[in-house]
Amino acid sequence: MGEPKESRLVPCGNGIMLDLENGIMYDQDGCGPFGVVDRYAAMGISRPDPATVCQGQCEGMGFVPTQFTKEEPWHTLWLNAELEKPSDDGWHFVKCPECGGTGKKP
């Protein structure tokens, strides 16, 4: 994979550097890459385009974790999810109310 270009690296603490271009981490000697997975890679989707990403709480994922609250719209979204399938731990992933689950700006 080769050494990363210095200009793309930013310090993350403890001698670890993050390559901004691809999200891979290296140690201070340029060794790596280390296996780092962000929320997008974990879900098998590409990172969102900053120009079109939803500005809501989903941050481009389309879904938001929520638990019981009286704050709207989260209360209604959580309640509907709970009625559909009760949660084992009180949490539900609900469609983002801003983008409707697309992950993109409305």
DRENDREN-427468 format. One record per atom (N, C-alpha, C): residue number from 1; atom name; x, y, z. Coordinates in Angstrom, 3 decimals. Layout:
! DRENDREN-427468
[pt NUM "CA" [X Y Z]];
...
This chain:
! DRENDREN-427468
[pt 1 "N" [0.827 -1.184 0.000]];
[pt 1 "CA" [0.000 0.000 0.000]];
[pt 1 "C" [0.870 1.247 0.000]];
[pt 2 "N" [2.091 1.156 0.560]];
[pt 2 "CA" [3.030 2.266 0.504]];
[pt 2 "C" [2.791 3.303 1.568]];
[pt 3 "N" [3.768 4.197 1.681]];
[pt 3 "CA" [3.696 5.266 2.665]];
[pt 3 "C" [2.653 6.308 2.259]];
[pt 4 "N" [1.868 6.802 3.202]];
[pt 4 "CA" [0.899 7.852 2.883]];
[pt 4 "C" [1.614 9.187 2.681]];
[pt 5 "N" [1.014 10.072 1.897]];
[pt 5 "CA" [1.554 11.411 1.719]];
[pt 5 "C" [1.369 12.176 3.025]];
[pt 6 "N" [2.418 12.873 3.466]];
[pt 6 "CA" [2.376 13.606 4.728]];
[pt 6 "C" [1.248 14.631 4.775]];
[pt 7 "N" [0.959 15.301 3.664]];
[pt 7 "CA" [-0.025 16.375 3.657]];
[pt 7 "C" [-1.436 15.888 3.968]];
[pt 8 "N" [-1.703 14.605 3.781]];
[pt 8 "CA" [-3.042 14.068 4.031]];
[pt 8 "C" [-3.217 13.603 5.464]];
[pt 9 "N" [-2.138 13.548 6.237]];
[pt 9 "CA" [-2.201 12.975 7.574]];
[pt 9 "C" [-2.488 14.030 8.633]];
[pt 10 "N" [-3.374 13.694 9.550]];
[pt 10 "CA" [-3.647 14.559 10.696]];
[pt 10 "C" [-3.487 13.732 11.960]];
[pt 11 "N" [-2.951 14.339 13.027]];
[pt 11 "CA" [-2.749 13.596 14.271]];
[pt 11 "C" [-4.066 13.296 14.970]];
[pt 12 "N" [-4.157 12.086 15.530]];
[pt 12 "CA" [-5.353 11.670 16.264]];
[pt 12 "C" [-5.041 11.415 17.732]];
[pt 13 "N" [-3.795 11.604 18.137]];
[pt 13 "CA" [-3.385 11.343 19.513]];
[pt 13 "C" [-2.667 10.019 19.625]];
[pt 14 "N" [-1.853 9.887 20.662]];
[pt 14 "CA" [-1.087 8.671 20.934]];
[pt 14 "C" [-0.227 8.242 19.747]];
[pt 15 "N" [0.255 9.209 18.963]];
[pt 15 "CA" [1.130 8.892 17.848]];
[pt 15 "C" [0.430 8.308 16.640]];
[pt 16 "N" [-0.872 8.327 16.629]];
[pt 16 "CA" [-1.640 7.782 15.504]];
[pt 16 "C" [-2.012 8.920 14.564]];
[pt 17 "N" [-1.873 8.667 13.272]];
[pt 17 "CA" [-2.197 9.660 12.248]];
[pt 17 "C" [-3.334 9.121 11.375]];
[pt 18 "N" [-4.263 9.992 11.000]];
[pt 18 "CA" [-5.379 9.620 10.144]];
[pt 18 "C" [-5.148 10.169 8.749]];
[pt 19 "N" [-5.254 9.301 7.747]];
[pt 19 "CA" [-5.162 9.699 6.344]];
[pt 19 "C" [-6.529 10.224 5.936]];
[pt 20 "N" [-6.634 11.526 5.695]];
[pt 20 "CA" [-7.924 12.159 5.396]];
[pt 20 "C" [-8.545 11.682 4.098]];
[pt 21 "N" [-7.725 11.220 3.178]];
[pt 21 "CA" [-8.255 10.818 1.876]];
[pt 21 "C" [-9.043 9.521 1.945]];
[pt 22 "N" [-8.583 8.584 2.770]];
[pt 22 "CA" [-9.253 7.277 2.775]];
[pt 22 "C" [-9.652 6.776 4.160]];
[pt 23 "N" [-9.407 7.558 5.210]];
[pt 23 "CA" [-9.832 7.177 6.545]];
[pt 23 "C" [-8.998 6.084 7.194]];
[pt 24 "N" [-7.817 5.786 6.645]];
[pt 24 "CA" [-6.955 4.743 7.204]];
[pt 24 "C" [-6.001 5.364 8.213]];
[pt 25 "N" [-5.748 4.644 9.295]];
[pt 25 "CA" [-4.851 5.137 10.337]];
[pt 25 "C" [-3.483 4.482 10.247]];
[pt 26 "N" [-2.453 5.275 10.598]];
[pt 26 "CA" [-1.064 4.827 10.616]];
[pt 26 "C" [-0.451 5.238 11.947]];
[pt 27 "N" [0.624 4.535 12.360]];
[pt 27 "CA" [1.328 4.996 13.553]];
[pt 27 "C" [2.308 6.089 13.168]];
[pt 28 "N" [3.008 6.665 14.164]];
[pt 28 "CA" [3.880 7.807 13.896]];
[pt 28 "C" [5.024 7.486 12.937]];
[pt 29 "N" [5.344 6.217 12.752]];
[pt 29 "CA" [6.407 5.831 11.826]];
[pt 29 "C" [5.877 5.542 10.424]];
[pt 30 "N" [4.590 5.754 10.192]];
[pt 30 "CA" [4.008 5.491 8.880]];
[pt 30 "C" [3.646 4.036 8.676]];
[pt 31 "N" [3.758 3.228 9.746]];
[pt 31 "CA" [3.386 1.821 9.621]];
[pt 31 "C" [1.872 1.701 9.652]];
[pt 32 "N" [1.372 0.747 8.990]];
[pt 32 "CA" [-0.070 0.550 8.944]];
[pt 32 "C" [-0.396 -0.010 7.584]];
[pt 33 "N" [-1.522 0.015 7.100]];
[pt 33 "CA" [-2.667 0.642 7.748]];
[pt 33 "C" [-3.261 -0.233 8.850]];
[pt 34 "N" [-3.931 0.424 9.767]];
[pt 34 "CA" [-4.650 -0.266 10.820]];
[pt 34 "C" [-6.093 -0.431 10.379]];
[pt 35 "N" [-6.721 -1.476 10.830]];
[pt 35 "CA" [-8.103 -1.717 10.449]];
[pt 35 "C" [-9.061 -0.806 11.182]];
[pt 36 "N" [-9.444 0.270 10.549]];
[pt 36 "CA" [-10.392 1.216 11.121]];
[pt 36 "C" [-11.640 1.209 10.252]];
[pt 37 "N" [-12.775 1.113 10.884]];
[pt 37 "CA" [-14.035 1.095 10.143]];
[pt 37 "C" [-14.924 2.205 10.694]];
[pt 38 "N" [-15.366 3.094 9.816]];
[pt 38 "CA" [-16.307 4.115 10.254]];
[pt 38 "C" [-17.734 3.602 10.052]];
[pt 39 "N" [-18.704 4.392 10.437]];
[pt 39 "CA" [-20.103 3.941 10.365]];
[pt 39 "C" [-20.538 3.633 8.939]];
[pt 40 "N" [-19.982 4.323 7.963]];
[pt 40 "CA" [-20.375 4.096 6.574]];
[pt 40 "C" [-19.814 2.769 6.065]];
[pt 41 "N" [-18.530 2.532 6.326]];
[pt 41 "CA" [-17.916 1.272 5.902]];
[pt 41 "C" [-18.575 0.090 6.607]];
[pt 42 "N" [-18.928 0.271 7.879]];
[pt 42 "CA" [-19.562 -0.812 8.628]];
[pt 42 "C" [-20.907 -1.209 8.020]];
[pt 43 "N" [-21.581 -0.251 7.416]];
[pt 43 "CA" [-22.877 -0.523 6.796]];
[pt 43 "C" [-22.755 -0.857 5.316]];
[pt 44 "N" [-21.533 -0.790 4.788]];
[pt 44 "CA" [-21.318 -1.115 3.379]];
[pt 44 "C" [-21.756 -0.033 2.419]];
[pt 45 "N" [-21.760 1.217 2.890]];
[pt 45 "CA" [-22.131 2.326 2.018]];
[pt 45 "C" [-20.953 3.288 1.903]];
[pt 46 "N" [-20.894 4.044 0.818]];
[pt 46 "CA" [-19.809 4.999 0.648]];
[pt 46 "C" [-20.049 6.225 1.520]];
[pt 47 "N" [-18.978 6.949 1.792]];
[pt 47 "CA" [-19.112 8.174 2.582]];
[pt 47 "C" [-19.966 9.174 1.807]];
[pt 48 "N" [-20.806 9.920 2.516]];
[pt 48 "CA" [-21.701 10.851 1.828]];
[pt 48 "C" [-20.963 12.056 1.256]];
[pt 49 "N" [-21.528 12.609 0.204]];
[pt 49 "CA" [-21.015 13.823 -0.419]];
[pt 49 "C" [-21.414 15.001 0.475]];
[pt 50 "N" [-20.463 15.801 0.948]];
[pt 50 "CA" [-20.789 16.935 1.812]];
[pt 50 "C" [-21.801 17.902 1.193]];
[pt 51 "N" [-21.864 17.960 -0.113]];
[pt 51 "CA" [-22.799 18.876 -0.779]];
[pt 51 "C" [-24.239 18.384 -0.720]];
[pt 52 "N" [-24.438 17.068 -0.561]];
[pt 52 "CA" [-25.800 16.529 -0.603]];
[pt 52 "C" [-26.209 15.777 0.655]];
[pt 53 "N" [-25.310 15.629 1.624]];
[pt 53 "CA" [-25.618 14.843 2.814]];
[pt 53 "C" [-26.693 15.517 3.668]];
[pt 54 "N" [-27.557 14.719 4.252]];
[pt 54 "CA" [-28.595 15.228 5.155]];
[pt 54 "C" [-27.936 15.964 6.315]];
[pt 55 "N" [-28.471 17.107 6.650]];
[pt 55 "CA" [-27.944 17.900 7.755]];
[pt 55 "C" [-28.606 17.547 9.080]];
[pt 56 "N" [-29.473 16.543 9.062]];
[pt 56 "CA" [-30.132 16.093 10.284]];
[pt 56 "C" [-29.234 15.195 11.111]];
[pt 57 "N" [-29.799 14.583 12.128]];
[pt 57 "CA" [-29.026 13.763 13.053]];
[pt 57 "C" [-28.531 12.456 12.458]];
[pt 58 "N" [-29.024 12.072 11.286]];
[pt 58 "CA" [-28.574 10.803 10.698]];
[pt 58 "C" [-27.189 10.906 10.085]];
[pt 59 "N" [-26.714 12.127 9.798]];
[pt 59 "CA" [-25.390 12.349 9.211]];
[pt 59 "C" [-25.154 11.494 7.973]];
[pt 60 "N" [-26.177 11.403 7.132]];
[pt 60 "CA" [-26.047 10.684 5.869]];
[pt 60 "C" [-26.367 9.202 5.938]];
[pt 61 "N" [-26.711 8.694 7.101]];
[pt 61 "CA" [-27.029 7.271 7.237]];
[pt 61 "C" [-28.497 6.977 6.898]];
[pt 62 "N" [-29.369 7.949 7.117]];
[pt 62 "CA" [-30.785 7.754 6.845]];
[pt 62 "C" [-31.571 7.286 8.060]];
[pt 63 "N" [-30.877 6.742 9.058]];
[pt 63 "CA" [-31.534 6.251 10.265]];
[pt 63 "C" [-30.837 6.815 11.489]];
[pt 64 "N" [-31.596 6.957 12.575]];
[pt 64 "CA" [-31.088 7.538 13.809]];
[pt 64 "C" [-31.465 6.622 14.967]];
[pt 65 "N" [-30.510 6.313 15.858]];
[pt 65 "CA" [-30.874 5.550 17.047]];
[pt 65 "C" [-31.602 6.469 18.028]];
[pt 66 "N" [-32.656 5.978 18.622]];
[pt 66 "CA" [-33.395 6.774 19.607]];
[pt 66 "C" [-33.984 5.860 20.663]];
[pt 67 "N" [-34.177 6.417 21.826]];
[pt 67 "CA" [-34.876 5.704 22.893]];
[pt 67 "C" [-36.027 6.581 23.365]];
[pt 68 "N" [-36.808 6.095 24.298]];
[pt 68 "CA" [-37.998 6.822 24.724]];
[pt 68 "C" [-37.651 8.225 25.188]];
[pt 69 "N" [-38.396 9.191 24.658]];
[pt 69 "CA" [-38.273 10.594 25.042]];
[pt 69 "C" [-39.612 11.259 24.777]];
[pt 70 "N" [-39.852 12.377 25.422]];
[pt 70 "CA" [-41.082 13.126 25.149]];
[pt 70 "C" [-40.866 14.182 24.073]];
[pt 71 "N" [-39.624 14.340 23.625]];
[pt 71 "CA" [-39.302 15.323 22.595]];
[pt 71 "C" [-39.763 14.819 21.226]];
[pt 72 "N" [-40.490 15.667 20.527]];
[pt 72 "CA" [-40.925 15.330 19.170]];
[pt 72 "C" [-39.867 15.741 18.158]];
[pt 73 "N" [-39.720 15.071 17.050]];
[pt 73 "CA" [-40.538 13.971 16.553]];
[pt 73 "C" [-40.097 12.609 17.076]];
[pt 74 "N" [-39.069 12.597 17.941]];
[pt 74 "CA" [-38.490 11.328 18.392]];
[pt 74 "C" [-39.482 10.483 19.179]];
[pt 75 "N" [-40.355 11.126 19.965]];
[pt 75 "CA" [-41.351 10.382 20.741]];
[pt 75 "C" [-42.261 9.563 19.819]];
[pt 76 "N" [-42.804 10.219 18.806]];
[pt 76 "CA" [-43.710 9.538 17.881]];
[pt 76 "C" [-42.991 8.460 17.079]];
[pt 77 "N" [-41.793 8.769 16.599]];
[pt 77 "CA" [-41.029 7.780 15.839]];
[pt 77 "C" [-40.688 6.563 16.691]];
[pt 78 "N" [-40.262 6.799 17.935]];
[pt 78 "CA" [-39.928 5.691 18.836]];
[pt 78 "C" [-41.180 4.872 19.150]];
[pt 79 "N" [-42.280 5.555 19.448]];
[pt 79 "CA" [-43.527 4.867 19.803]];
[pt 79 "C" [-44.019 3.995 18.655]];
[pt 80 "N" [-43.985 4.507 17.431]];
[pt 80 "CA" [-44.398 3.712 16.274]];
[pt 80 "C" [-43.510 2.482 16.096]];
[pt 81 "N" [-42.202 2.653 16.282]];
[pt 81 "CA" [-41.276 1.525 16.170]];
[pt 81 "C" [-41.536 0.507 17.282]];
[pt 82 "N" [-41.822 0.986 18.469]];
[pt 82 "CA" [-42.077 0.100 19.614]];
[pt 82 "C" [-43.376 -0.670 19.413]];
[pt 83 "N" [-44.379 -0.028 18.837]];
[pt 83 "CA" [-45.642 -0.717 18.569]];
[pt 83 "C" [-45.472 -1.793 17.500]];
[pt 84 "N" [-44.600 -1.514 16.517]];
[pt 84 "CA" [-44.349 -2.474 15.443]];
[pt 84 "C" [-43.569 -3.689 15.947]];
[pt 85 "N" [-42.548 -3.431 16.730]];
[pt 85 "CA" [-41.728 -4.518 17.284]];
[pt 85 "C" [-41.075 -4.020 18.570]];
[pt 86 "N" [-41.521 -4.484 19.720]];
[pt 86 "CA" [-40.942 -4.018 20.985]];
[pt 86 "C" [-39.431 -4.263 21.040]];
[pt 87 "N" [-38.735 -3.275 21.583]];
[pt 87 "CA" [-37.277 -3.336 21.693]];
[pt 87 "C" [-36.865 -4.152 22.911]];
[pt 88 "N" [-35.736 -4.847 22.789]];
[pt 88 "CA" [-35.189 -5.588 23.932]];
[pt 88 "C" [-34.460 -4.673 24.900]];
[pt 89 "N" [-33.903 -3.566 24.381]];
[pt 89 "CA" [-33.086 -2.688 25.220]];
[pt 89 "C" [-33.574 -1.242 25.272]];
[pt 90 "N" [-34.744 -0.963 24.677]];
[pt 90 "CA" [-35.294 0.386 24.713]];
[pt 90 "C" [-34.874 1.271 23.547]];
[pt 91 "N" [-34.008 0.772 22.664]];
[pt 91 "CA" [-33.522 1.550 21.527]];
[pt 91 "C" [-34.156 1.069 20.238]];
[pt 92 "N" [-34.385 2.008 19.326]];
[pt 92 "CA" [-34.847 1.713 17.969]];
[pt 92 "C" [-34.059 2.565 16.989]];
[pt 93 "N" [-33.818 2.028 15.809]];
[pt 93 "CA" [-33.298 2.826 14.706]];
[pt 93 "C" [-34.509 3.250 13.896]];
[pt 94 "N" [-34.717 4.562 13.802]];
[pt 94 "CA" [-35.880 5.097 13.102]];
[pt 94 "C" [-35.408 5.914 11.905]];
[pt 95 "N" [-36.277 6.022 10.892]];
[pt 95 "CA" [-35.943 6.847 9.725]];
[pt 95 "C" [-35.753 8.290 10.166]];
[pt 96 "N" [-34.738 8.908 9.608]];
[pt 96 "CA" [-34.465 10.310 9.913]];
[pt 96 "C" [-35.672 11.155 9.477]];
[pt 97 "N" [-36.204 11.983 10.377]];
[pt 97 "CA" [-37.363 12.784 10.001]];
[pt 97 "C" [-37.024 13.902 9.006]];
[pt 98 "N" [-35.749 14.234 8.862]];
[pt 98 "CA" [-35.380 15.306 7.929]];
[pt 98 "C" [-35.265 14.813 6.496]];
[pt 99 "N" [-34.699 13.613 6.299]];
[pt 99 "CA" [-34.483 13.133 4.929]];
[pt 99 "C" [-35.384 11.949 4.566]];
[pt 100 "N" [-36.172 11.466 5.537]];
[pt 100 "CA" [-37.064 10.343 5.276]];
[pt 100 "C" [-36.348 9.030 5.053]];
[pt 101 "N" [-35.085 8.951 5.490]];
[pt 101 "CA" [-34.337 7.704 5.357]];
[pt 101 "C" [-33.412 7.642 4.162]];
[pt 102 "N" [-33.326 8.727 3.380]];
[pt 102 "CA" [-32.464 8.717 2.192]];
[pt 102 "C" [-31.013 9.038 2.510]];
[pt 103 "N" [-30.771 9.785 3.592]];
[pt 103 "CA" [-29.417 10.219 3.925]];
[pt 103 "C" [-28.988 11.455 3.155]];
[pt 104 "N" [-29.897 11.986 2.321]];
[pt 104 "CA" [-29.570 13.146 1.489]];
[pt 104 "C" [-30.427 14.353 1.900]];
[pt 105 "N" [-29.928 15.545 1.565]];
[pt 105 "CA" [-30.700 16.751 1.853]];
[pt 105 "C" [-32.073 16.651 1.192]];
[pt 106 "N" [-33.102 17.080 1.914]];
[pt 106 "CA" [-34.449 17.060 1.313]];
[pt 106 "C" [-34.565 18.022 0.141]];
